[in-house]
């Protein structure tokens, strides 16, 4: 049994594990549904239709991030901090400070899109007669998506993860995929497809907002009714924290989505569809890290003000290893069999520089996952300005490199630009977190996962590829055997990975086995 971490560290890890396990299930469902959506759209519609949808929805996600502008992260930080610091009487002011600007901004954005959908469509290079109508549909949906996102962040600030999992990860994500299937079967076009993609956001808002209000009413019974500070001062404090986070969040979404938008504008909708298909796996892997991050942020918000850096370090290192254990196998398998992966989307998506795009993105995401939730650490330690600078540097690099490289080497240039931006952002965050807080994601647990993944997946799949044996059957056998060996290695290293903290969410027989191991140690 690994005895290098304290009882308090294990207690905090157990909380992350309980919430993280639920989030991981929801995140995996959402990721699979999102991947299936791209497959359905790629196979059932023309590359031009698919490209316009992917580019338009990328703009939509950027705009929603602009409307929320960091208020979701601010709520998590302030509600937990105020409860811990005896300032619960100020929480209603914080809630109003978050909701009103988001509502006003999102409605204003929706009105602007409705008025200027035509010129915006031309600016984005969306060469389709239905493109302005698509943008109007998405524009009307912006307030619903923004308020739903804010409401779900309120529940996470109360350490309630289930609404996010059920409403956003399970319902919204699967509903979009089902809608795309129905539209494809009915022979619908781009506009109907866009309506099917947007409508689940409206329905999510109808579920998320009353759910958040119900949780808040229950929690508010424990909040103090007197001793509130000046509301104007609370609003200034909240805005001082959230505006850098808002800019940073927008820049992060720009890094994630600007490449698709720029490809559509410079090369056309069809290359944008190919690039989206080639890179969709990134979101699947990111979901596992996001599942851990969603639970980790409230824990950090409570632990960092106490300055118990030993516990923070333990939680940060082990949670990073958990994210790697889930995400790295996916990235390794896809990078090592990129050509087979692209065949999933149909013959039109094979070739066209898709393989180097897949490999570039996979390697970048493996490094990013190994870096851990560095940005969450910065934010929950009050360093939102540092997060802002990192985000702006990454976004500027991404856009600048896209503009230079895409005309030269096509969609491969976009992949390189994205990888450079993501790696630079993580490097800057790593330096700050290491220097200011003395934290690092590097640990024996992370090393165990890295060696296991490379040995179980990368080595055999690359060997098959070199020998010309990477067929579908050969791939299936290699992945199956590799997964069995990988699971055995992870089990063997269960003490290093602190898997015992998952016993509350494991089957009883497995939980008993972990307890027996601990007692024997």
LUMBA-215283 format. One line per field, with one value per residue (C-alpha): residue in one letter; x, y, z. Coordinates in Angstrom, 3 decimals, decimal comma. Example, Ala and Ser with C-alpha at 12.3 -4.5 7.8 and 13.67 -1.06 7.14 Angstrom:
aa a | s
c1 12,300 | 13,670
c2 -4,500 | -1,060
c3 7,800 | 7,140
END
This chain:
aa x | x | x | x | x | x | x | x | x | x | x | x | x | x | x | x | x | x | x | x | x | x | x | x | x | x | x | x | x | x | x | x | x | x | x | x | x | x | x | x | x | x | x | x | x | x | x | x | x | x | x | x | x | x | x | x | x | x | x | x | x | x | x | x | x | x | x | x | x | x | x | x | x | x | x | x | x | x | x | x | x | x | x | x | x | x | x | x | x | x | x | x | x | x | x | x | x | x | x | x | x | x | x | x | x | x | x | x | x | x | x | x | x | x | x | x | x | x | x | x | x | x | x | x | x | x | x | x | x | x | x | x | x | x | x | x | x | x | x | x | x | x | x | x | x | x | x | x | x | x | x | x | x | x | x | x | x | x | x | x | x | x | x | x | x | x | x | x | x | x | x | x | x | x | x | x | x | x | x | x | x | x | x | x | x | x | x | x | x | x | x | x | x | x | x | x | x | x | x | x | x | x | x | x | x | x | x | x | x | x | x | x | x | x | x | x | x | x | x | x | x | x | x | x | x | x | x | x | x | x | x | x | x | x | x | x | x | x | x | x | x | x | x | x | x | x | x | x | x | x | x | x | x | x | x | x | x | x | x | x | x | x | x | x | x | x | x | x | x | x | x | x | x | x | x | x | x | x | x | x | x | x | x | x | x | x | x | x | x | x | x | x | x | x | x | x | x | x | x | x | x | x | x | x | x | x | x | x | x | x | x | x | x | x | x | x | x | x | x | x | x | x | x | x | x | x | x | x | x | x | x | x | x | x | x | x | x | x | x | x | x | x | x | x | x | x | x | x | x | x | x | x | x | x | x | x | x | x | x | x | x | x | x | x | x | x | x | x | x | x | x | x | x | x | x | x | x | x | x | x | x | x | x | x | x | x | x | x | x | x | x | x | x | x | x | x | x | x | x | x | x | x | x | x | x | x | x | x | x | x | x | x | x | x | x | x | x | x | x | x | x | x | x | x | x | x | x | x | x | x | x | x | x | x | x | x | x | x | x | x | x | x | x | x | x | x | x | x | x | x | x | x | x | x | x | x | x | x | x | x | x | x | x | x | x | x | x | x | x | x | x | x | x | x | x | x | x | x | x | x | x | x | x | x | x | x | x | x | x | x | x | x | x | x | x | x | x | x | x | x | x | x | x | x | x | x | x | x | x | x | x | x | x | x | x | x | x | x | x | x | x
c1 0,000 | 1,308 | 1,638 | 3,128 | -0,054 | -2,005 | -5,424 | -6,744 | -5,397 | -7,223 | -10,408 | -10,245 | -9,405 | -12,411 | -14,645 | -13,120 | -13,539 | -17,214 | -18,096 | -15,559 | -16,953 | -20,431 | -19,039 | -16,908 | -19,909 | -21,783 | -18,734 | -18,125 | -21,761 | -21,591 | -18,303 | -19,577 | -22,775 | -20,775 | -18,533 | -21,563 | -23,084 | -20,067 | -20,145 | -23,859 | -23,501 | -20,405 | -22,077 | -25,639 | -24,912 | -22,554 | -19,168 | -20,392 | -23,499 | -21,439 | -18,799 | -21,340 | -22,909 | -19,564 | -18,343 | -21,646 | -21,811 | -18,176 | -19,134 | -22,101 | -19,880 | -17,516 | -20,452 | -21,966 | -18,607 | -18,530 | -22,025 | -21,201 | -17,811 | -16,389 | -19,448 | -19,779 | -16,266 | -16,767 | -19,842 | -17,936 | -15,109 | -17,230 | -20,048 | -17,625 | -15,261 | -18,036 | -19,476 | -16,037 | -15,259 | -18,528 | -19,819 | -22,861 | -25,053 | -23,273 | -24,071 | -27,433 | -25,610 | -23,073 | -25,869 | -27,493 | -24,098 | -23,678 | -27,173 | -28,120 | -25,081 | -25,240 | -28,917 | -28,524 | -25,392 | -26,805 | -30,033 | -28,038 | -25,892 | -28,997 | -30,474 | -27,227 | -27,062 | -30,679 | -29,970 | -26,595 | -26,838 | -26,284 | -23,055 | -21,792 | -22,382 | -20,369 | -17,574 | -17,307 | -17,251 | -20,356 | -21,176 | -24,672 | -28,047 | -29,346 | -26,354 | -28,001 | -31,061 | -28,808 | -27,023 | -30,369 | -31,512 | -28,302 | -28,413 | -31,874 | -30,553 | -27,637 | -29,565 | -30,909 | -27,468 | -25,813 | -28,372 | -28,348 | -24,555 | -24,762 | -27,477 | -25,488 | -22,429 | -24,581 | -25,326 | -21,633 | -20,786 | -23,010 | -21,042 | -24,020 | -22,657 | -25,714 | -27,614 | -24,642 | -24,317 | -28,004 | -29,012 | -25,944 | -23,891 | -26,677 | -29,794 | -28,479 | -25,645 | -27,689 | -30,687 | -28,511 | -27,278 | -30,773 | -32,036 | -29,308 | -30,262 | -33,945 | -33,165 | -30,957 | -33,626 | -36,258 | -33,973 | -33,892 | -31,423 | -29,044 | -31,692 | -33,575 | -30,275 | -29,387 | -32,772 | -32,266 | -28,853 | -30,091 | -33,375 | -31,761 | -30,103 | -33,533 | -34,821 | -31,720 | -32,346 | -35,921 | -34,553 | -31,391 | -32,765 | -35,534 | -33,212 | -30,581 | -33,191 | -34,437 | -30,947 | -30,243 | -33,451 | -32,481 | -28,924 | -29,947 | -31,613 | -28,102 | -26,923 | -26,719 | -29,415 | -27,465 | -23,943 | -23,961 | -21,378 | -22,185 | -23,719 | -21,771 | -18,512 | -19,461 | -20,300 | -16,934 | -15,144 | -16,976 | -16,387 | -12,725 | -12,329 | -14,572 | -13,590 | -10,088 | -11,635 | -14,168 | -11,475 | -9,443 | -12,437 | -13,243 | -9,607 | -9,737 | -12,794 | -11,067 | -8,153 | -10,590 | -12,781 | -11,067 | -9,260 | -12,559 | -13,918 | -10,725 | -10,546 | -14,146 | -13,407 | -10,114 | -10,543 | -14,290 | -16,875 | -15,806 | -12,211 | -13,715 | -15,846 | -12,809 | -10,808 | -13,661 | -13,959 | -10,196 | -10,071 | -13,342 | -11,629 | -9,963 | -13,282 | -13,838 | -10,552 | -11,065 | -14,324 | -12,521 | -10,210 | -13,157 | -15,069 | -12,235 | -11,771 | -15,458 | -15,135 | -11,599 | -12,383 | -14,709 | -12,179 | -9,367 | -11,562 | -11,891 | -8,335 | -6,208 | -7,383 | -6,309 | -2,771 | -2,547 | -0,300 | 0,637 | -2,987 | -3,433 | -0,330 | -1,497 | -4,954 | -3,527 | -0,999 | -3,293 | -6,243 | -3,907 | -2,882 | -6,558 | -7,234 | -4,270 | -5,437 | -8,719 | -7,652 | -4,202 | -5,331 | -7,759 | -5,173 | -2,532 | -4,838 | -6,063 | -2,582 | -1,247 | -4,089 | -5,077 | -6,017 | -8,463 | -9,963 | -10,695 | -12,490 | -15,238 | -16,467 | -16,593 | -14,358 | -14,637 | -12,746 | -9,841 | -6,680 | -6,822 | -4,008 | -6,206 | -3,540 | -0,933 | -3,728 | -4,791 | -1,239 | -0,394 | -3,528 | -3,078 | 0,471 | -0,486 | -3,439 | -1,363 | 1,049 | -1,835 | -3,565 | -0,308 | -0,052 | -3,246 | -5,826 | -3,261 | -5,722 | -8,144 | -5,343 | -4,579 | -8,232 | -9,051 | -5,912 | -7,195 | -4,792 | -7,425 | -5,201 | -2,456 | -5,008 | -6,086 | -2,550 | -1,944 | -5,209 | -4,540 | -1,054 | -2,428 | -5,333 | -3,083 | -0,614 | -3,384 | -4,992 | -1,672 | -0,280 | -3,568 | -3,465 | 0,143 | 0,070 | -3,387 | -2,774 | 0,602 | -0,129 | -3,902 | -5,591 | -2,265 | -1,280 | -4,384 | -3,465 | 0,079 | -1,239 | -3,652 | -0,991 | 1,495 | -1,138 | -2,276 | 1,261 | 2,398 | -0,631 | 0,121 | 3,837 | 3,105 | 0,614 | 3,064 | 5,786 | 3,430 | 1,936 | 5,361 | 6,928 | 4,071 | 2,508 | 5,221 | 2,861 | 3,637 | 1,486 | 4,481 | 4,306 | 5,053 | 1,349 | 1,503 | 4,711 | 3,061 | 0,145 | 2,424 | 4,652 | 1,641 | -0,117 | 2,960 | 3,775 | 0,245 | -1,015 | 1,586 | 4,264 | 2,021 | -0,077 | 2,938 | 4,596 | 1,520 | 1,479 | 5,175 | 4,658 | 1,590 | -0,719 | -2,873 | -6,198 | -9,483 | -9,121 | -5,475 | -6,382 | -9,206 | -6,989 | -4,159 | -6,461 | -8,245 | -5,033 | -3,493 | -6,514 | -6,359 | -2,683 | -3,278 | -6,061 | -3,778 | -0,996 | -3,387 | -4,703 | -1,160 | -0,430 | -3,671 | -1,819 | 0,254 | -2,908 | -4,852 | -7,716 | -8,957 | -10,713 | -13,094 | -14,446 | -17,706 | -18,582 | -17,238 | -19,024 | -19,014 | -16,710 | -14,111 | -14,423 | -13,855 | -10,748 | -9,323 | -10,059 | -8,387 | -5,294 | -5,209 | -5,566 | -2,830 | -0,505
c2 0,000 | 3,434 | 5,414 | 8,549 | 10,593 | 11,624 | 10,580 | 14,055 | 13,723 | 10,421 | 11,943 | 14,744 | 12,275 | 10,190 | 13,234 | 13,828 | 10,130 | 10,051 | 13,108 | 12,268 | 8,792 | 10,197 | 12,971 | 10,502 | 8,364 | 11,431 | 12,805 | 9,543 | 9,378 | 12,995 | 12,383 | 9,272 | 11,088 | 14,023 | 11,694 | 9,831 | 13,174 | 13,952 | 10,448 | 10,730 | 14,187 | 13,146 | 10,053 | 11,310 | 14,772 | 16,288 | 17,638 | 21,154 | 20,792 | 19,181 | 21,907 | 24,726 | 23,083 | 22,527 | 26,049 | 27,641 | 25,669 | 26,563 | 30,248 | 29,528 | 28,048 | 31,025 | 33,427 | 31,557 | 31,713 | 35,451 | 35,850 | 33,918 | 35,654 | 33,757 | 34,131 | 30,339 | 29,948 | 33,023 | 31,479 | 28,324 | 30,374 | 32,900 | 30,704 | 28,183 | 30,863 | 32,883 | 29,802 | 28,857 | 32,417 | 33,163 | 35,535 | 33,536 | 36,639 | 38,017 | 34,996 | 36,339 | 39,457 | 37,263 | 35,327 | 38,529 | 39,860 | 36,764 | 36,322 | 39,816 | 40,580 | 37,119 | 37,510 | 41,031 | 40,173 | 36,960 | 38,669 | 41,493 | 38,964 | 37,128 | 40,394 | 41,262 | 37,855 | 38,138 | 41,529 | 40,769 | 37,061 | 37,716 | 39,716 | 37,380 | 34,390 | 36,058 | 36,965 | 33,355 | 32,014 | 29,878 | 29,338 | 27,901 | 29,554 | 28,480 | 29,778 | 33,070 | 31,148 | 28,701 | 31,558 | 33,077 | 29,763 | 29,488 | 33,171 | 32,808 | 29,829 | 31,749 | 33,098 | 29,632 | 28,010 | 30,758 | 30,690 | 26,886 | 26,916 | 29,454 | 27,514 | 24,281 | 26,085 | 27,183 | 23,549 | 22,610 | 25,474 | 23,676 | 20,452 | 18,997 | 17,291 | 15,264 | 18,072 | 18,733 | 15,031 | 14,391 | 17,589 | 18,562 | 15,402 | 12,855 | 14,659 | 17,503 | 15,595 | 12,499 | 14,564 | 16,353 | 13,064 | 11,563 | 14,691 | 14,399 | 10,755 | 11,665 | 14,546 | 12,249 | 9,554 | 12,126 | 13,526 | 16,963 | 19,658 | 22,021 | 24,198 | 21,272 | 19,794 | 23,073 | 23,273 | 19,724 | 20,689 | 23,901 | 22,739 | 20,574 | 23,722 | 25,322 | 22,205 | 22,046 | 25,595 | 24,661 | 21,879 | 23,483 | 26,833 | 25,500 | 22,733 | 25,276 | 27,452 | 24,421 | 23,539 | 27,166 | 27,473 | 24,412 | 25,624 | 29,200 | 28,004 | 27,700 | 31,098 | 34,040 | 36,684 | 39,517 | 40,843 | 41,326 | 43,659 | 46,592 | 45,052 | 47,447 | 46,293 | 42,626 | 43,257 | 44,970 | 42,086 | 39,557 | 41,441 | 41,995 | 38,223 | 37,227 | 39,633 | 38,165 | 34,698 | 35,736 | 36,871 | 33,746 | 31,482 | 33,128 | 32,767 | 29,094 | 28,521 | 30,418 | 27,985 | 25,066 | 26,334 | 29,091 | 26,601 | 25,222 | 28,721 | 29,892 | 26,758 | 27,302 | 30,947 | 30,279 | 26,844 | 26,235 | 24,231 | 20,773 | 20,990 | 22,260 | 19,102 | 16,882 | 18,689 | 18,422 | 14,689 | 14,191 | 16,034 | 14,980 | 12,368 | 15,224 | 16,100 | 12,475 | 12,445 | 15,934 | 14,844 | 12,564 | 15,362 | 17,764 | 15,282 | 15,309 | 19,071 | 19,800 | 18,032 | 19,195 | 22,919 | 23,045 | 20,996 | 23,383 | 26,381 | 25,017 | 23,678 | 26,509 | 29,214 | 26,878 | 26,785 | 23,044 | 22,592 | 18,999 | 17,920 | 20,094 | 18,546 | 14,994 | 15,649 | 17,408 | 14,668 | 11,685 | 13,279 | 14,032 | 10,367 | 9,359 | 11,630 | 10,114 | 6,583 | 7,256 | 9,576 | 8,327 | 4,929 | 6,663 | 9,111 | 6,388 | 4,031 | 6,712 | 8,121 | 4,642 | 3,746 | 7,108 | 5,764 | 3,250 | 5,966 | 8,193 | 5,365 | 5,607 | 8,824 | 7,407 | 7,281 | 11,038 | 11,652 | 9,271 | 10,992 | 14,777 | 15,162 | 13,646 | 11,268 | 13,911 | 15,992 | 13,045 | 12,239 | 15,877 | 16,360 | 13,060 | 13,802 | 17,329 | 16,038 | 13,358 | 16,050 | 18,332 | 15,616 | 14,807 | 18,481 | 18,166 | 20,821 | 23,622 | 26,324 | 25,213 | 25,546 | 29,069 | 30,098 | 28,605 | 30,186 | 33,605 | 33,995 | 34,712 | 37,406 | 34,845 | 32,559 | 35,498 | 36,211 | 32,546 | 32,320 | 35,441 | 34,255 | 30,865 | 32,343 | 34,854 | 32,121 | 29,886 | 32,515 | 33,893 | 30,456 | 29,429 | 32,476 | 31,701 | 27,901 | 27,079 | 28,732 | 26,938 | 23,373 | 23,281 | 21,586 | 20,208 | 23,810 | 24,267 | 21,186 | 22,456 | 25,882 | 24,312 | 22,026 | 24,867 | 27,075 | 24,371 | 23,347 | 26,946 | 27,639 | 24,593 | 25,411 | 28,928 | 27,600 | 24,909 | 27,494 | 29,709 | 26,892 | 25,421 | 28,774 | 30,334 | 27,294 | 24,652 | 22,210 | 19,804 | 17,181 | 14,830 | 11,759 | 8,022 | 7,409 | 9,426 | 7,654 | 4,264 | 5,191 | 6,599 | 3,510 | 1,185 | 2,993 | 3,155 | -0,506 | -1,847 | 0,239 | 2,297 | -0,372 | -3,184 | -0,947 | 0,813 | -2,581 | -3,846 | -0,706 | -1,044 | -4,701 | -3,868 | -5,900 | -3,080 | -4,414 | -4,083 | -7,593 | -7,053 | -3,766 | -5,368 | -8,172 | -5,802 | -3,415 | -6,231 | -7,875 | -4,493 | -3,503 | -6,738 | -6,171 | -2,482 | -3,299 | -5,794 | -3,195 | -0,573 | -3,095 | -4,036 | -0,362 | 0,336 | 1,475 | 3,998 | 5,269 | 5,378 | 3,392 | 2,479 | 5,839 | 4,632 | 1,836 | 3,727 | 3,672 | 0,178 | -3,192 | -4,615 | -7,527 | -5,186 | -2,728 | -5,585 | -6,631 | -3,125 | -2,968 | -6,352 | -5,104 | -2,021 | -4,081 | -6,484 | -3,561
c3 0,000 | -0,915 | 2,330 | 0,841 | 1,086 | 4,164 | 5,378 | 4,527 | 0,987 | 0,578 | 1,955 | -0,621 | -3,391 | -2,372 | -2,881 | -6,297 | -7,097 | -6,179 | -8,221 | -10,909 | -11,489 | -12,100 | -14,280 | -16,196 | -17,088 | -18,277 | -20,075 | -21,906 | -23,008 | -24,181 | -25,971 | -27,709 | -28,671 | -30,033 | -32,004 | -33,341 | -34,372 | -36,547 | -38,052 | -38,845 | -40,391 | -42,368 | -43,795 | -44,299 | -45,722 | -48,259 | -47,087 | -47,866 | -45,679 | -42,922 | -43,146 | -42,889 | -39,835 | -38,122 | -38,837 | -37,743 | -34,511 | -33,794 | -34,052 | -31,783 | -29,051 | -29,223 | -28,920 | -25,961 | -24,211 | -24,886 | -23,392 | -20,213 | -19,995 | -17,027 | -14,798 | -14,492 | -13,071 | -10,901 | -9,284 | -8,350 | -6,872 | -4,957 | -3,632 | -2,165 | -0,890 | 0,719 | 2,405 | 3,733 | 4,840 | 6,622 | 3,946 | 2,861 | 3,176 | 0,104 | -2,111 | -3,413 | -4,623 | -6,417 | -8,125 | -9,365 | -10,477 | -12,649 | -14,066 | -15,201 | -17,397 | -18,996 | -19,825 | -21,231 | -23,236 | -24,696 | -25,789 | -27,391 | -29,269 | -30,462 | -31,773 | -33,562 | -35,260 | -36,377 | -37,942 | -39,530 | -40,381 | -44,091 | -43,835 | -41,114 | -43,384 | -46,153 | -43,731 | -42,549 | -46,098 | -45,582 | -49,232 | -48,872 | -49,576 | -46,158 | -44,185 | -43,005 | -41,808 | -39,956 | -38,198 | -37,188 | -35,682 | -33,697 | -32,721 | -31,169 | -29,189 | -27,613 | -24,554 | -23,757 | -23,985 | -21,939 | -19,131 | -19,038 | -18,717 | -15,905 | -14,079 | -14,198 | -12,852 | -9,882 | -9,078 | -9,368 | -7,000 | -4,506 | -5,181 | -7,053 | -10,152 | -11,124 | -12,945 | -15,251 | -16,003 | -16,589 | -18,365 | -20,380 | -20,830 | -21,196 | -22,403 | -24,544 | -26,213 | -27,052 | -28,189 | -30,763 | -32,184 | -32,307 | -34,053 | -36,708 | -37,316 | -37,686 | -40,065 | -42,142 | -42,334 | -43,350 | -46,043 | -44,440 | -45,358 | -43,609 | -41,955 | -40,436 | -39,265 | -37,547 | -35,829 | -34,554 | -33,200 | -31,525 | -29,993 | -27,239 | -25,869 | -25,420 | -23,700 | -21,493 | -20,301 | -19,445 | -17,232 | -15,837 | -14,630 | -12,348 | -11,123 | -10,077 | -8,361 | -6,402 | -5,168 | -4,280 | -2,253 | -0,230 | 0,327 | 1,155 | 4,365 | 5,795 | 4,616 | 6,961 | 6,540 | 8,139 | 7,848 | 4,100 | 2,626 | 0,375 | -2,788 | -5,017 | -3,426 | -3,884 | -7,540 | -8,090 | -6,408 | -8,557 | -11,803 | -10,961 | -10,815 | -13,717 | -16,475 | -16,881 | -16,751 | -19,375 | -21,783 | -21,007 | -21,595 | -24,901 | -25,935 | -24,951 | -27,125 | -29,922 | -29,679 | -29,801 | -32,622 | -34,592 | -36,823 | -38,151 | -38,770 | -40,510 | -42,674 | -43,786 | -44,614 | -46,444 | -48,004 | -48,032 | -46,121 | -47,376 | -45,988 | -42,716 | -42,558 | -43,195 | -40,521 | -38,012 | -38,621 | -38,336 | -35,013 | -33,371 | -31,217 | -29,311 | -27,685 | -26,654 | -24,751 | -23,344 | -21,762 | -19,313 | -18,220 | -17,992 | -15,840 | -13,317 | -13,624 | -12,914 | -9,568 | -8,865 | -9,113 | -6,073 | -4,078 | -5,009 | -4,188 | -0,655 | -0,184 | -1,598 | 0,859 | 3,693 | 2,217 | 2,867 | -0,144 | 0,658 | 0,269 | -2,826 | -4,366 | -3,684 | -5,118 | -8,183 | -8,984 | -8,526 | -10,353 | -13,277 | -13,392 | -13,392 | -16,377 | -18,196 | -17,414 | -19,207 | -22,057 | -23,069 | -24,414 | -26,783 | -28,095 | -28,425 | -30,331 | -32,739 | -33,399 | -34,104 | -36,492 | -37,983 | -41,419 | -39,932 | -37,762 | -40,763 | -42,574 | -39,938 | -41,581 | -45,108 | -48,168 | -48,769 | -45,531 | -46,123 | -47,368 | -47,742 | -45,185 | -42,480 | -41,111 | -40,149 | -38,606 | -36,439 | -35,325 | -34,540 | -32,466 | -30,621 | -29,484 | -28,398 | -26,380 | -24,655 | -23,455 | -22,464 | -20,442 | -18,652 | -17,643 | -15,593 | -14,739 | -14,562 | -15,553 | -12,818 | -10,267 | -11,468 | -11,353 | -7,972 | -6,479 | -7,574 | -10,491 | -13,119 | -14,666 | -15,279 | -16,907 | -19,067 | -20,291 | -21,059 | -22,962 | -25,017 | -25,938 | -27,015 | -28,981 | -30,746 | -31,661 | -32,941 | -35,169 | -36,445 | -37,292 | -38,921 | -41,178 | -42,157 | -42,388 | -43,801 | -47,207 | -47,321 | -46,137 | -45,763 | -42,818 | -41,546 | -40,889 | -38,752 | -36,714 | -36,160 | -35,139 | -32,667 | -31,181 | -30,721 | -29,069 | -26,660 | -25,696 | -25,145 | -22,945 | -20,800 | -20,608 | -19,353 | -16,800 | -15,676 | -15,044 | -13,023 | -10,958 | -10,271 | -9,343 | -7,360 | -5,689 | -5,883 | -7,623 | -10,450 | -12,197 | -12,532 | -10,297 | -10,178 | -10,861 | -14,095 | -15,137 | -14,550 | -16,829 | -19,548 | -19,713 | -19,668 | -22,519 | -24,748 | -24,153 | -24,497 | -27,429 | -29,278 | -29,679 | -31,023 | -33,306 | -34,804 | -35,329 | -37,181 | -39,308 | -40,223 | -41,140 | -43,262 | -41,016 | -39,656 | -40,926 | -39,081 | -37,646 | -36,713 | -35,070 | -33,078 | -31,779 | -30,853 | -29,003 | -27,178 | -26,001 | -25,193 | -23,114 | -21,104 | -20,348 | -19,615 | -17,156 | -15,405 | -15,098 | -13,721 | -11,206 | -10,251 | -9,654 | -7,796 | -4,674 | -6,611 | -8,336 | -5,059 | -6,576 | -3,095 | -2,881 | -5,613 | -3,409 | -2,743 | -6,453 | -7,245 | -7,111 | -3,576 | -4,395 | -5,887 | -2,996 | -0,537 | -2,451 | -2,239 | 1,495 | 2,013 | 0,177 | 2,377 | 5,563 | 4,470 | 3,780
END
